[in-house]
Each structure stands twice: as structure tokens, then as C-alpha cells.
């Protein structure tokens, strides 16, 4: 499993990158959506967050600080969590603020209301 994490335990990767970093990324994606900013800003905001998560791996668990491979793994996990937060929030915004135009089709999508009365 050395492709995803470099620590001796998968629990460290799960706790630091997925739970703490992923939660932060989810809330960041949500914040971008709540301010009606475009989705590309989510990817931009994850760059320094991935660097911070990489630093915590280094400072707390003696991981490698400057490694492109593990930085990209952290970035990918954080970006996925942030995009989930963004899309869920944007869907809620669209079906709440424009309820006469759109209906929710899933937690991530909406569709136009047809000829419904």
C-alpha cells in the first residue's frame, strides 16, 4: 500500500489526510459554493491545504516533506472531498433558491422542472 501513504500505519493516512484534511477540504468546497464562486477556485484552494497536510505528515509522523508523489496523493484526496462539498452545497442552493425552476435529482444533481404545476 506504499502507493497511497508512506507511514508505517494506514491509520495515520486515514486520520490525517482523509478525516482531518478531508473534512477541512469539504468545508472549504462548501464555503466556495456558498459565496457563489466558480468551481475552479476549489482546485486552487486545495494547493496550500495539501501542502499543510504534507507538513503535518512531516512534523508529526516523520514523513517526507518535499515529495511530489505523496503531495499529489494528498491533493487528490483533498480535491475529491472539496468537490463533494462544493457540489452538494451548490445543488442545495439551486433547488432552494430557484425551487420553481429546479428539482433535486440526487445529492449532487438537479434538473429543470417540466410542465409541473
PDB file as gemmi writes it, atoms N, CA and C in Angstrom:
CRYST1    1.000    1.000    1.000  90.00  90.00  90.00 P 1                      
ATOM      1  N   UNK A   1       0.822  -1.202   0.000  1.00  0.00           N  
ATOM      2  CA  UNK A   1       0.000   0.000   0.000  1.00  0.00           C  
ATOM      3  C   UNK A   1       0.856   1.251   0.000  1.00  0.00           C  
ATOM      4  N   UNK A   2       2.137   1.134  -0.262  1.00  0.00           N  
ATOM      5  CA  UNK A   2       3.029   2.275  -0.251  1.00  0.00           C  
ATOM      6  C   UNK A   2       2.733   3.304  -1.331  1.00  0.00           C  
ATOM      7  N   UNK A   3       1.801   3.015  -2.211  1.00  0.00           N  
ATOM      8  CA  UNK A   3       1.455   3.969  -3.264  1.00  0.00           C  
ATOM      9  C   UNK A   3       0.672   5.141  -2.677  1.00  0.00           C  
ATOM     10  N   UNK A   4      -0.186   4.873  -1.691  1.00  0.00           N  
ATOM     11  CA  UNK A   4      -1.025   5.922  -1.115  1.00  0.00           C  
ATOM     12  C   UNK A   4      -0.393   6.622   0.081  1.00  0.00           C  
ATOM     13  N   UNK A   5       0.369   5.918   0.877  1.00  0.00           N  
ATOM     14  CA  UNK A   5       0.898   6.530   2.090  1.00  0.00           C  
ATOM     15  C   UNK A   5       2.292   5.992   2.377  1.00  0.00           C  
ATOM     16  N   UNK A   6       3.071   6.785   3.094  1.00  0.00           N  
ATOM     17  CA  UNK A   6       4.436   6.382   3.397  1.00  0.00           C  
ATOM     18  C   UNK A   6       4.631   6.003   4.849  1.00  0.00           C  
ATOM     19  N   UNK A   7       3.666   6.272   5.715  1.00  0.00           N  
ATOM     20  CA  UNK A   7       3.794   5.968   7.125  1.00  0.00           C  
ATOM     21  C   UNK A   7       3.730   4.468   7.351  1.00  0.00           C  
ATOM     22  N   UNK A   8       4.085   4.066   8.559  1.00  0.00           N  
ATOM     23  CA  UNK A   8       4.062   2.651   8.889  1.00  0.00           C  
ATOM     24  C   UNK A   8       2.640   2.144   9.118  1.00  0.00           C  
ATOM     25  N   UNK A   9       1.693   3.035   9.252  1.00  0.00           N  
ATOM     26  CA  UNK A   9       0.316   2.644   9.550  1.00  0.00           C  
ATOM     27  C   UNK A   9      -0.651   3.344   8.590  1.00  0.00           C  
ATOM     28  N   UNK A  10      -1.611   2.582   8.103  1.00  0.00           N  
ATOM     29  CA  UNK A  10      -2.655   3.167   7.263  1.00  0.00           C  
ATOM     30  C   UNK A  10      -3.525   4.116   8.073  1.00  0.00           C  
ATOM     31  N   UNK A  11      -3.605   3.882   9.384  1.00  0.00           N  
ATOM     32  CA  UNK A  11      -4.407   4.728  10.263  1.00  0.00           C  
ATOM     33  C   UNK A  11      -3.954   6.174  10.267  1.00  0.00           C  
ATOM     34  N   UNK A  12      -2.645   6.403  10.149  1.00  0.00           N  
ATOM     35  CA  UNK A  12      -2.123   7.769  10.112  1.00  0.00           C  
ATOM     36  C   UNK A  12      -2.619   8.473   8.852  1.00  0.00           C  
ATOM     37  N   UNK A  13      -2.539   7.799   7.719  1.00  0.00           N  
ATOM     38  CA  UNK A  13      -3.035   8.371   6.467  1.00  0.00           C  
ATOM     39  C   UNK A  13      -4.532   8.625   6.554  1.00  0.00           C  
ATOM     40  N   UNK A  14      -5.247   7.654   7.103  1.00  0.00           N  
ATOM     41  CA  UNK A  14      -6.694   7.787   7.226  1.00  0.00           C  
ATOM     42  C   UNK A  14      -7.069   8.959   8.128  1.00  0.00           C  
ATOM     43  N   UNK A  15      -6.415   9.064   9.279  1.00  0.00           N  
ATOM     44  CA  UNK A  15      -6.734  10.132  10.221  1.00  0.00           C  
ATOM     45  C   UNK A  15      -6.335  11.499   9.689  1.00  0.00           C  
ATOM     46  N   UNK A  16      -5.090  11.636   9.276  1.00  0.00           N  
ATOM     47  CA  UNK A  16      -4.571  12.957   8.921  1.00  0.00           C  
ATOM     48  C   UNK A  16      -5.055  13.440   7.549  1.00  0.00           C  
ATOM     49  N   UNK A  17      -4.928  12.622   6.545  1.00  0.00           N  
ATOM     50  CA  UNK A  17      -5.286  13.060   5.196  1.00  0.00           C  
ATOM     51  C   UNK A  17      -6.795  12.954   4.944  1.00  0.00           C  
ATOM     52  N   UNK A  18      -7.365  11.801   5.245  1.00  0.00           N  
ATOM     53  CA  UNK A  18      -8.767  11.575   4.882  1.00  0.00           C  
ATOM     54  C   UNK A  18      -9.746  12.243   5.835  1.00  0.00           C  
ATOM     55  N   UNK A  19      -9.540  12.090   7.142  1.00  0.00           N  
ATOM     56  CA  UNK A  19     -10.529  12.605   8.081  1.00  0.00           C  
ATOM     57  C   UNK A  19     -10.312  14.087   8.382  1.00  0.00           C  
ATOM     58  N   UNK A  20      -9.121  14.438   8.855  1.00  0.00           N  
ATOM     59  CA  UNK A  20      -8.881  15.844   9.214  1.00  0.00           C  
ATOM     60  C   UNK A  20      -8.757  16.713   7.960  1.00  0.00           C  
ATOM     61  N   UNK A  21      -7.873  16.320   7.044  1.00  0.00           N  
ATOM     62  CA  UNK A  21      -7.704  17.097   5.814  1.00  0.00           C  
ATOM     63  C   UNK A  21      -8.946  17.060   4.941  1.00  0.00           C  
ATOM     64  N   UNK A  22      -9.566  15.878   4.823  1.00  0.00           N  
ATOM     65  CA  UNK A  22     -10.777  15.758   4.007  1.00  0.00           C  
ATOM     66  C   UNK A  22     -11.939  16.566   4.565  1.00  0.00           C  
ATOM     67  N   UNK A  23     -12.064  16.594   5.882  1.00  0.00           N  
ATOM     68  CA  UNK A  23     -13.110  17.415   6.495  1.00  0.00           C  
ATOM     69  C   UNK A  23     -12.893  18.895   6.246  1.00  0.00           C  
ATOM     70  N   UNK A  24     -11.646  19.309   6.358  1.00  0.00           N  
ATOM     71  CA  UNK A  24     -11.308  20.704   6.079  1.00  0.00           C  
ATOM     72  C   UNK A  24     -11.568  21.039   4.605  1.00  0.00           C  
ATOM     73  N   UNK A  25     -11.199  20.120   3.727  1.00  0.00           N  
ATOM     74  CA  UNK A  25     -11.426  20.331   2.297  1.00  0.00           C  
ATOM     75  C   UNK A  25     -12.917  20.379   1.974  1.00  0.00           C  
ATOM     76  N   UNK A  26     -13.701  19.499   2.594  1.00  0.00           N  
ATOM     77  CA  UNK A  26     -15.150  19.502   2.390  1.00  0.00           C  
ATOM     78  C   UNK A  26     -15.739  20.854   2.766  1.00  0.00           C  
ATOM     79  N   UNK A  27     -15.344  21.367   3.914  1.00  0.00           N  
ATOM     80  CA  UNK A  27     -15.853  22.664   4.361  1.00  0.00           C  
ATOM     81  C   UNK A  27     -15.352  23.803   3.467  1.00  0.00           C  
ATOM     82  N   UNK A  28     -14.150  23.681   2.935  1.00  0.00           N  
ATOM     83  CA  UNK A  28     -13.633  24.696   2.010  1.00  0.00           C  
ATOM     84  C   UNK A  28     -14.432  24.701   0.714  1.00  0.00           C  
ATOM     85  N   UNK A  29     -14.728  23.524   0.194  1.00  0.00           N  
ATOM     86  CA  UNK A  29     -15.556  23.438  -1.010  1.00  0.00           C  
ATOM     87  C   UNK A  29     -16.944  23.996  -0.777  1.00  0.00           C  
ATOM     88  N   UNK A  30     -17.470  23.737   0.405  1.00  0.00           N  
ATOM     89  CA  UNK A  30     -18.773  24.270   0.783  1.00  0.00           C  
ATOM     90  C   UNK A  30     -18.744  25.798   0.853  1.00  0.00           C  
ATOM     91  N   UNK A  31     -17.674  26.346   1.406  1.00  0.00           N  
ATOM     92  CA  UNK A  31     -17.538  27.802   1.522  1.00  0.00           C  
ATOM     93  C   UNK A  31     -17.449  28.464   0.145  1.00  0.00           C  
ATOM     94  N   UNK A  32     -16.736  27.831  -0.771  1.00  0.00           N  
ATOM     95  CA  UNK A  32     -16.638  28.370  -2.130  1.00  0.00           C  
ATOM     96  C   UNK A  32     -18.017  28.391  -2.781  1.00  0.00           C  
ATOM     97  N   UNK A  33     -18.785  27.338  -2.606  1.00  0.00           N  
ATOM     98  CA  UNK A  33     -20.127  27.284  -3.193  1.00  0.00           C  
ATOM     99  C   UNK A  33     -21.056  28.306  -2.549  1.00  0.00           C  
ATOM    100  N   UNK A  34     -20.967  28.471  -1.238  1.00  0.00           N  
ATOM    101  CA  UNK A  34     -21.855  29.411  -0.552  1.00  0.00           C  
ATOM    102  C   UNK A  34     -21.632  30.855  -0.976  1.00  0.00           C  
ATOM    103  N   UNK A  35     -20.437  31.176  -1.438  1.00  0.00           N  
ATOM    104  CA  UNK A  35     -20.152  32.530  -1.907  1.00  0.00           C  
ATOM    105  C   UNK A  35     -20.337  32.661  -3.425  1.00  0.00           C  
ATOM    106  N   UNK A  36     -20.895  31.628  -4.052  1.00  0.00           N  
ATOM    107  CA  UNK A  36     -21.195  31.610  -5.484  1.00  0.00           C  
ATOM    108  C   UNK A  36     -19.962  31.817  -6.356  1.00  0.00           C  
ATOM    109  N   UNK A  37     -18.819  31.343  -5.896  1.00  0.00           N  
ATOM    110  CA  UNK A  37     -17.593  31.419  -6.702  1.00  0.00           C  
ATOM    111  C   UNK A  37     -17.532  30.216  -7.643  1.00  0.00           C  
ATOM    112  N   UNK A  38     -16.741  30.309  -8.706  1.00  0.00           N  
ATOM    113  CA  UNK A  38     -16.675  29.202  -9.677  1.00  0.00           C  
ATOM    114  C   UNK A  38     -15.927  27.988  -9.111  1.00  0.00           C  
ATOM    115  N   UNK A  39     -16.185  26.843  -9.710  1.00  0.00           N  
ATOM    116  CA  UNK A  39     -15.647  25.591  -9.198  1.00  0.00           C  
ATOM    117  C   UNK A  39     -14.123  25.500  -9.335  1.00  0.00           C  
ATOM    118  N   UNK A  40     -13.534  26.209 -10.277  1.00  0.00           N  
ATOM    119  CA  UNK A  40     -12.078  26.124 -10.438  1.00  0.00           C  
ATOM    120  C   UNK A  40     -11.347  26.660  -9.216  1.00  0.00           C  
ATOM    121  N   UNK A  41     -11.990  27.515  -8.445  1.00  0.00           N  
ATOM    122  CA  UNK A  41     -11.341  28.034  -7.240  1.00  0.00           C  
ATOM    123  C   UNK A  41     -11.163  26.958  -6.180  1.00  0.00           C  
ATOM    124  N   UNK A  42     -11.996  25.938  -6.213  1.00  0.00           N  
ATOM    125  CA  UNK A  42     -11.833  24.819  -5.281  1.00  0.00           C  
ATOM    126  C   UNK A  42     -10.469  24.165  -5.500  1.00  0.00           C  
ATOM    127  N   UNK A  43     -10.125  23.906  -6.758  1.00  0.00           N  
ATOM    128  CA  UNK A  43      -8.837  23.288  -7.066  1.00  0.00           C  
ATOM    129  C   UNK A  43      -7.680  24.183  -6.638  1.00  0.00           C  
ATOM    130  N   UNK A  44      -7.847  25.470  -6.797  1.00  0.00           N  
ATOM    131  CA  UNK A  44      -6.807  26.411  -6.400  1.00  0.00           C  
ATOM    132  C   UNK A  44      -6.619  26.434  -4.881  1.00  0.00           C  
ATOM    133  N   UNK A  45      -7.704  26.392  -4.135  1.00  0.00           N  
ATOM    134  CA  UNK A  45      -7.623  26.444  -2.672  1.00  0.00           C  
ATOM    135  C   UNK A  45      -7.059  25.165  -2.075  1.00  0.00           C  
ATOM    136  N   UNK A  46      -7.100  24.075  -2.802  1.00  0.00           N  
ATOM    137  CA  UNK A  46      -6.575  22.815  -2.274  1.00  0.00           C  
ATOM    138  C   UNK A  46      -5.054  22.725  -2.367  1.00  0.00           C  
ATOM    139  N   UNK A  47      -4.423  23.583  -3.162  1.00  0.00           N  
ATOM    140  CA  UNK A  47      -2.962  23.564  -3.288  1.00  0.00           C  
ATOM    141  C   UNK A  47      -2.281  23.866  -1.949  1.00  0.00           C  
ATOM    142  N   UNK A  48      -2.595  24.980  -1.273  1.00  0.00           N  
ATOM    143  CA  UNK A  48      -1.950  25.208   0.026  1.00  0.00           C  
ATOM    144  C   UNK A  48      -2.443  24.256   1.118  1.00  0.00           C  
ATOM    145  N   UNK A  49      -3.672  23.796   1.019  1.00  0.00           N  
ATOM    146  CA  UNK A  49      -4.166  22.852   2.021  1.00  0.00           C  
ATOM    147  C   UNK A  49      -3.420  21.523   1.922  1.00  0.00           C  
ATOM    148  N   UNK A  50      -3.146  21.071   0.718  1.00  0.00           N  
ATOM    149  CA  UNK A  50      -2.366  19.838   0.543  1.00  0.00           C  
ATOM    150  C   UNK A  50      -0.946  20.019   1.069  1.00  0.00           C  
ATOM    151  N   UNK A  51      -0.380  21.199   0.885  1.00  0.00           N  
ATOM    152  CA  UNK A  51       0.954  21.474   1.431  1.00  0.00           C  
ATOM    153  C   UNK A  51       0.923  21.445   2.962  1.00  0.00           C  
ATOM    154  N   UNK A  52      -0.133  21.953   3.560  1.00  0.00           N  
ATOM    155  CA  UNK A  52      -0.260  21.936   5.017  1.00  0.00           C  
ATOM    156  C   UNK A  52      -0.407  20.500   5.528  1.00  0.00           C  
ATOM    157  N   UNK A  53      -1.203  19.695   4.867  1.00  0.00           N  
ATOM    158  CA  UNK A  53      -1.356  18.289   5.265  1.00  0.00           C  
ATOM    159  C   UNK A  53      -0.029  17.558   5.121  1.00  0.00           C  
ATOM    160  N   UNK A  54       0.688  17.849   4.046  1.00  0.00           N  
ATOM    161  CA  UNK A  54       2.006  17.232   3.850  1.00  0.00           C  
ATOM    162  C   UNK A  54       2.955  17.645   4.982  1.00  0.00           C  
ATOM    163  N   UNK A  55       2.882  18.916   5.403  1.00  0.00           N  
ATOM    164  CA  UNK A  55       3.717  19.380   6.502  1.00  0.00           C  
ATOM    165  C   UNK A  55       3.374  18.658   7.800  1.00  0.00           C  
ATOM    166  N   UNK A  56       2.093  18.433   8.056  1.00  0.00           N  
ATOM    167  CA  UNK A  56       1.703  17.715   9.272  1.00  0.00           C  
ATOM    168  C   UNK A  56       2.200  16.269   9.251  1.00  0.00           C  
ATOM    169  N   UNK A  57       2.200  15.642   8.088  1.00  0.00           N  
ATOM    170  CA  UNK A  57       2.796  14.299   7.977  1.00  0.00           C  
ATOM    171  C   UNK A  57       4.272  14.357   8.358  1.00  0.00           C  
ATOM    172  N   UNK A  58       4.947  15.389   7.898  1.00  0.00           N  
ATOM    173  CA  UNK A  58       6.364  15.553   8.174  1.00  0.00           C  
ATOM    174  C   UNK A  58       6.617  15.863   9.649  1.00  0.00           C  
ATOM    175  N   UNK A  59       5.898  16.826  10.205  1.00  0.00           N  
ATOM    176  CA  UNK A  59       6.158  17.298  11.560  1.00  0.00           C  
ATOM    177  C   UNK A  59       5.712  16.305  12.632  1.00  0.00           C  
ATOM    178  N   UNK A  60       4.605  15.636  12.416  1.00  0.00           N  
ATOM    179  CA  UNK A  60       4.065  14.768  13.456  1.00  0.00           C  
ATOM    180  C   UNK A  60       4.482  13.309  13.333  1.00  0.00           C  
ATOM    181  N   UNK A  61       4.678  12.836  12.113  1.00  0.00           N  
ATOM    182  CA  UNK A  61       4.923  11.406  11.912  1.00  0.00           C  
ATOM    183  C   UNK A  61       6.190  11.109  11.120  1.00  0.00           C  
ATOM    184  N   UNK A  62       7.082  12.099  11.005  1.00  0.00           N  
ATOM    185  CA  UNK A  62       8.373  11.952  10.337  1.00  0.00           C  
ATOM    186  C   UNK A  62       8.244  11.480   8.888  1.00  0.00           C  
ATOM    187  N   UNK A  63       7.227  11.990   8.203  1.00  0.00           N  
ATOM    188  CA  UNK A  63       7.067  11.690   6.789  1.00  0.00           C  
ATOM    189  C   UNK A  63       7.990  12.583   5.961  1.00  0.00           C  
ATOM    190  N   UNK A  64       8.040  12.323   4.689  1.00  0.00           N  
ATOM    191  CA  UNK A  64       8.853  13.129   3.788  1.00  0.00           C  
ATOM    192  C   UNK A  64       8.100  14.407   3.446  1.00  0.00           C  
ATOM    193  N   UNK A  65       8.771  15.546   3.601  1.00  0.00           N  
ATOM    194  CA  UNK A  65       8.105  16.823   3.355  1.00  0.00           C  
ATOM    195  C   UNK A  65       8.008  17.129   1.868  1.00  0.00           C  
ATOM    196  N   UNK A  66       9.113  17.094   1.181  1.00  0.00           N  
ATOM    197  CA  UNK A  66       9.159  17.504  -0.227  1.00  0.00           C  
ATOM    198  C   UNK A  66       9.176  16.290  -1.151  1.00  0.00           C  
ATOM    199  N   UNK A  67       8.023  15.709  -1.346  1.00  0.00           N  
ATOM    200  CA  UNK A  67       7.885  14.597  -2.277  1.00  0.00           C  
ATOM    201  C   UNK A  67       6.652  14.842  -3.141  1.00  0.00           C  
ATOM    202  N   UNK A  68       6.847  14.878  -4.426  1.00  0.00           N  
ATOM    203  CA  UNK A  68       5.758  15.172  -5.350  1.00  0.00           C  
ATOM    204  C   UNK A  68       4.694  14.081  -5.324  1.00  0.00           C  
ATOM    205  N   UNK A  69       5.128  12.846  -5.237  1.00  0.00           N  
ATOM    206  CA  UNK A  69       4.188  11.725  -5.271  1.00  0.00           C  
ATOM    207  C   UNK A  69       3.158  11.809  -4.146  1.00  0.00           C  
ATOM    208  N   UNK A  70       3.623  11.916  -2.915  1.00  0.00           N  
ATOM    209  CA  UNK A  70       2.693  11.939  -1.783  1.00  0.00           C  
ATOM    210  C   UNK A  70       1.944  13.266  -1.688  1.00  0.00           C  
ATOM    211  N   UNK A  71       2.535  14.341  -2.186  1.00  0.00           N  
ATOM    212  CA  UNK A  71       1.807  15.607  -2.259  1.00  0.00           C  
ATOM    213  C   UNK A  71       0.615  15.464  -3.206  1.00  0.00           C  
ATOM    214  N   UNK A  72       0.819  14.822  -4.338  1.00  0.00           N  
ATOM    215  CA  UNK A  72      -0.270  14.636  -5.299  1.00  0.00           C  
ATOM    216  C   UNK A  72      -1.347  13.689  -4.766  1.00  0.00           C  
ATOM    217  N   UNK A  73      -0.940  12.692  -3.984  1.00  0.00           N  
ATOM    218  CA  UNK A  73      -1.927  11.810  -3.352  1.00  0.00           C  
ATOM    219  C   UNK A  73      -2.777  12.611  -2.377  1.00  0.00           C  
ATOM    220  N   UNK A  74      -2.124  13.409  -1.526  1.00  0.00           N  
ATOM    221  CA  UNK A  74      -2.864  14.244  -0.581  1.00  0.00           C  
ATOM    222  C   UNK A  74      -3.768  15.227  -1.322  1.00  0.00           C  
ATOM    223  N   UNK A  75      -3.245  15.847  -2.371  1.00  0.00           N  
ATOM    224  CA  UNK A  75      -4.022  16.798  -3.161  1.00  0.00           C  
ATOM    225  C   UNK A  75      -5.247  16.125  -3.779  1.00  0.00           C  
ATOM    226  N   UNK A  76      -5.082  14.933  -4.298  1.00  0.00           N  
ATOM    227  CA  UNK A  76      -6.198  14.218  -4.908  1.00  0.00           C  
ATOM    228  C   UNK A  76      -7.302  13.894  -3.914  1.00  0.00           C  
ATOM    229  N   UNK A  77      -6.913  13.430  -2.728  1.00  0.00           N  
ATOM    230  CA  UNK A  77      -7.909  13.119  -1.695  1.00  0.00           C  
ATOM    231  C   UNK A  77      -8.637  14.394  -1.275  1.00  0.00           C  
ATOM    232  N   UNK A  78      -7.883  15.468  -1.051  1.00  0.00           N  
ATOM    233  CA  UNK A  78      -8.484  16.725  -0.622  1.00  0.00           C  
ATOM    234  C   UNK A  78      -9.374  17.318  -1.709  1.00  0.00           C  
ATOM    235  N   UNK A  79      -8.939  17.242  -2.947  1.00  0.00           N  
ATOM    236  CA  UNK A  79      -9.735  17.774  -4.048  1.00  0.00           C  
ATOM    237  C   UNK A  79     -11.056  17.012  -4.181  1.00  0.00           C  
ATOM    238  N   UNK A  80     -11.012  15.709  -4.030  1.00  0.00           N  
ATOM    239  CA  UNK A  80     -12.243  14.916  -4.110  1.00  0.00           C  
ATOM    240  C   UNK A  80     -13.220  15.330  -3.009  1.00  0.00           C  
ATOM    241  N   UNK A  81     -12.726  15.480  -1.794  1.00  0.00           N  
ATOM    242  CA  UNK A  81     -13.595  15.883  -0.681  1.00  0.00           C  
ATOM    243  C   UNK A  81     -14.147  17.290  -0.900  1.00  0.00           C  
ATOM    244  N   UNK A  82     -13.319  18.191  -1.400  1.00  0.00           N  
ATOM    245  CA  UNK A  82     -13.757  19.562  -1.636  1.00  0.00           C  
ATOM    246  C   UNK A  82     -14.807  19.632  -2.745  1.00  0.00           C  
ATOM    247  N   UNK A  83     -14.637  18.839  -3.782  1.00  0.00           N  
ATOM    248  CA  UNK A  83     -15.613  18.839  -4.867  1.00  0.00           C  
ATOM    249  C   UNK A  83     -16.951  18.258  -4.420  1.00  0.00           C  
ATOM    250  N   UNK A  84     -16.919  17.277  -3.532  1.00  0.00           N  
ATOM    251  CA  UNK A  84     -18.163  16.742  -2.975  1.00  0.00           C  
ATOM    252  C   UNK A  84     -18.877  17.831  -2.179  1.00  0.00           C  
ATOM    253  N   UNK A  85     -18.139  18.531  -1.334  1.00  0.00           N  
ATOM    254  CA  UNK A  85     -18.731  19.616  -0.558  1.00  0.00           C  
ATOM    255  C   UNK A  85     -19.289  20.722  -1.435  1.00  0.00           C  
ATOM    256  N   UNK A  86     -18.549  21.076  -2.479  1.00  0.00           N  
ATOM    257  CA  UNK A  86     -18.994  22.119  -3.403  1.00  0.00           C  
ATOM    258  C   UNK A  86     -20.286  21.715  -4.094  1.00  0.00           C  
ATOM    259  N   UNK A  87     -20.292  20.510  -4.651  1.00  0.00           N  
ATOM    260  CA  UNK A  87     -21.437  20.087  -5.458  1.00  0.00           C  
ATOM    261  C   UNK A  87     -22.700  19.888  -4.621  1.00  0.00           C  
ATOM    262  N   UNK A  88     -22.542  19.329  -3.426  1.00  0.00           N  
ATOM    263  CA  UNK A  88     -23.704  19.155  -2.565  1.00  0.00           C  
ATOM    264  C   UNK A  88     -24.305  20.504  -2.167  1.00  0.00           C  
ATOM    265  N   UNK A  89     -23.446  21.452  -1.860  1.00  0.00           N  
ATOM    266  CA  UNK A  89     -23.915  22.776  -1.469  1.00  0.00           C  
ATOM    267  C   UNK A  89     -24.537  23.508  -2.649  1.00  0.00           C  
ATOM    268  N   UNK A  90     -23.923  23.418  -3.818  1.00  0.00           N  
ATOM    269  CA  UNK A  90     -24.475  24.089  -4.996  1.00  0.00           C  
ATOM    270  C   UNK A  90     -25.834  23.509  -5.372  1.00  0.00           C  
ATOM    271  N   UNK A  91     -25.987  22.198  -5.247  1.00  0.00           N  
ATOM    272  CA  UNK A  91     -27.277  21.579  -5.526  1.00  0.00           C  
ATOM    273  C   UNK A  91     -28.344  22.094  -4.571  1.00  0.00           C  
ATOM    274  N   UNK A  92     -28.005  22.172  -3.291  1.00  0.00           N  
ATOM    275  CA  UNK A  92     -28.954  22.696  -2.310  1.00  0.00           C  
ATOM    276  C   UNK A  92     -29.303  24.145  -2.610  1.00  0.00           C  
ATOM    277  N   UNK A  93     -28.321  24.936  -3.002  1.00  0.00           N  
ATOM    278  CA  UNK A  93     -28.589  26.333  -3.352  1.00  0.00           C  
ATOM    279  C   UNK A  93     -29.555  26.434  -4.522  1.00  0.00           C  
ATOM    280  N   UNK A  94     -29.312  25.662  -5.544  1.00  0.00           N  
ATOM    281  CA  UNK A  94     -30.134  25.764  -6.750  1.00  0.00           C  
ATOM    282  C   UNK A  94     -31.575  25.334  -6.495  1.00  0.00           C  
ATOM    283  N   UNK A  95     -31.768  24.249  -5.751  1.00  0.00           N  
ATOM    284  CA  UNK A  95     -33.144  23.778  -5.546  1.00  0.00           C  
ATOM    285  C   UNK A  95     -33.855  24.557  -4.446  1.00  0.00           C  
ATOM    286  N   UNK A  96     -33.123  25.283  -3.628  1.00  0.00           N  
ATOM    287  CA  UNK A  96     -33.749  26.094  -2.583  1.00  0.00           C  
ATOM    288  C   UNK A  96     -34.078  27.490  -3.100  1.00  0.00           C  
ATOM    289  N   UNK A  97     -33.116  28.127  -3.748  1.00  0.00           N  
ATOM    290  CA  UNK A  97     -33.333  29.498  -4.189  1.00  0.00           C  
ATOM    291  C   UNK A  97     -34.138  29.591  -5.483  1.00  0.00           C  
ATOM    292  N   UNK A  98     -34.097  28.545  -6.273  1.00  0.00           N  
ATOM    293  CA  UNK A  98     -34.842  28.544  -7.536  1.00  0.00           C  
ATOM    294  C   UNK A  98     -35.764  27.326  -7.581  1.00  0.00           C  
ATOM    295  N   UNK A  99     -36.556  27.150  -6.547  1.00  0.00           N  
ATOM    296  CA  UNK A  99     -37.381  25.941  -6.428  1.00  0.00           C  
ATOM    297  C   UNK A  99     -38.453  25.845  -7.509  1.00  0.00           C  
ATOM    298  N   UNK A 100     -38.840  26.957  -8.108  1.00  0.00           N  
ATOM    299  CA  UNK A 100     -39.828  26.917  -9.184  1.00  0.00           C  
ATOM    300  C   UNK A 100     -39.202  26.488 -10.512  1.00  0.00           C  
ATOM    301  N   UNK A 101     -37.862  26.535 -10.600  1.00  0.00           N  
ATOM    302  CA  UNK A 101     -37.177  26.140 -11.830  1.00  0.00           C  
ATOM    303  C   UNK A 101     -36.553  24.750 -11.763  1.00  0.00           C  
ATOM    304  N   UNK A 102     -36.053  24.364 -10.593  1.00  0.00           N  
ATOM    305  CA  UNK A 102     -35.261  23.138 -10.487  1.00  0.00           C  
ATOM    306  C   UNK A 102     -35.772  22.229  -9.381  1.00  0.00           C  
ATOM    307  N   UNK A 103     -35.533  20.942  -9.571  1.00  0.00           N  
ATOM    308  CA  UNK A 103     -35.826  19.948  -8.548  1.00  0.00           C  
ATOM    309  C   UNK A 103     -34.574  19.091  -8.354  1.00  0.00           C  
ATOM    310  N   UNK A 104     -34.407  18.587  -7.145  1.00  0.00           N  
ATOM    311  CA  UNK A 104     -33.244  17.762  -6.833  1.00  0.00           C  
ATOM    312  C   UNK A 104     -33.450  16.369  -7.419  1.00  0.00           C  
ATOM    313  N   UNK A 105     -32.432  15.862  -8.112  1.00  0.00           N  
ATOM    314  CA  UNK A 105     -32.495  14.503  -8.638  1.00  0.00           C  
ATOM    315  C   UNK A 105     -31.580  13.557  -7.872  1.00  0.00           C  
ATOM    316  N   UNK A 106     -30.571  14.093  -7.201  1.00  0.00           N  
ATOM    317  CA  UNK A 106     -29.676  13.322  -6.334  1.00  0.00           C  
ATOM    318  C   UNK A 106     -28.972  14.337  -5.431  1.00  0.00           C  
ATOM    319  N   UNK A 107     -28.156  13.891  -4.506  1.00  0.00           N  
ATOM    320  CA  UNK A 107     -27.441  14.860  -3.673  1.00  0.00           C  
ATOM    321  C   UNK A 107     -26.491  15.764  -4.469  1.00  0.00           C  
ATOM    322  N   UNK A 108     -26.150  15.357  -5.695  1.00  0.00           N  
ATOM    323  CA  UNK A 108     -25.177  16.102  -6.485  1.00  0.00           C  
ATOM    324  C   UNK A 108     -25.744  16.747  -7.743  1.00  0.00           C  
ATOM    325  N   UNK A 109     -26.984  16.487  -8.062  1.00  0.00           N  
ATOM    326  CA  UNK A 109     -27.539  16.997  -9.324  1.00  0.00           C  
ATOM    327  C   UNK A 109     -28.938  17.564  -9.135  1.00  0.00           C  
ATOM    328  N   UNK A 110     -29.318  18.394 -10.085  1.00  0.00           N  
ATOM    329  CA  UNK A 110     -30.669  18.930 -10.158  1.00  0.00           C  
ATOM    330  C   UNK A 110     -31.096  18.942 -11.601  1.00  0.00           C  
ATOM    331  N   UNK A 111     -32.392  19.060 -11.812  1.00  0.00           N  
ATOM    332  CA  UNK A 111     -32.932  19.078 -13.176  1.00  0.00           C  
ATOM    333  C   UNK A 111     -34.019  20.138 -13.242  1.00  0.00           C  
ATOM    334  N   UNK A 112     -34.286  20.588 -14.449  1.00  0.00           N  
ATOM    335  CA  UNK A 112     -35.348  21.570 -14.640  1.00  0.00           C  
ATOM    336  C   UNK A 112     -36.692  20.921 -14.377  1.00  0.00           C  
ATOM    337  N   UNK A 113     -37.564  21.714 -13.785  1.00  0.00           N  
ATOM    338  CA  UNK A 113     -38.934  21.232 -13.614  1.00  0.00           C  
ATOM    339  C   UNK A 113     -39.612  21.339 -14.974  1.00  0.00           C  
ATOM    340  N   UNK A 114     -40.327  20.306 -15.336  1.00  0.00           N  
ATOM    341  CA  UNK A 114     -41.018  20.313 -16.622  1.00  0.00           C  
ATOM    342  C   UNK A 114     -42.268  21.145 -16.574  1.00  0.00           C  
ATOM    343  N   UNK A 115     -43.351  20.624 -17.014  1.00  0.00           N  
ATOM    344  CA  UNK A 115     -44.627  21.324 -17.022  1.00  0.00           C  
ATOM    345  C   UNK A 115     -45.404  21.081 -15.741  1.00  0.00           C  
ATOM    346  N   UNK A 116     -44.688  20.935 -14.616  1.00  0.00           N  
ATOM    347  CA  UNK A 116     -45.366  20.675 -13.346  1.00  0.00           C  
ATOM    348  C   UNK A 116     -46.109  21.910 -12.876  1.00  0.00           C  
ATOM    349  N   UNK A 117     -47.202  21.712 -12.219  1.00  0.00           N  
ATOM    350  CA  UNK A 117     -47.989  22.835 -11.709  1.00  0.00           C  
ATOM    351  C   UNK A 117     -47.639  23.128 -10.273  1.00  0.00           C  
TER     352      UNK A 117                                                      
END                                                                             
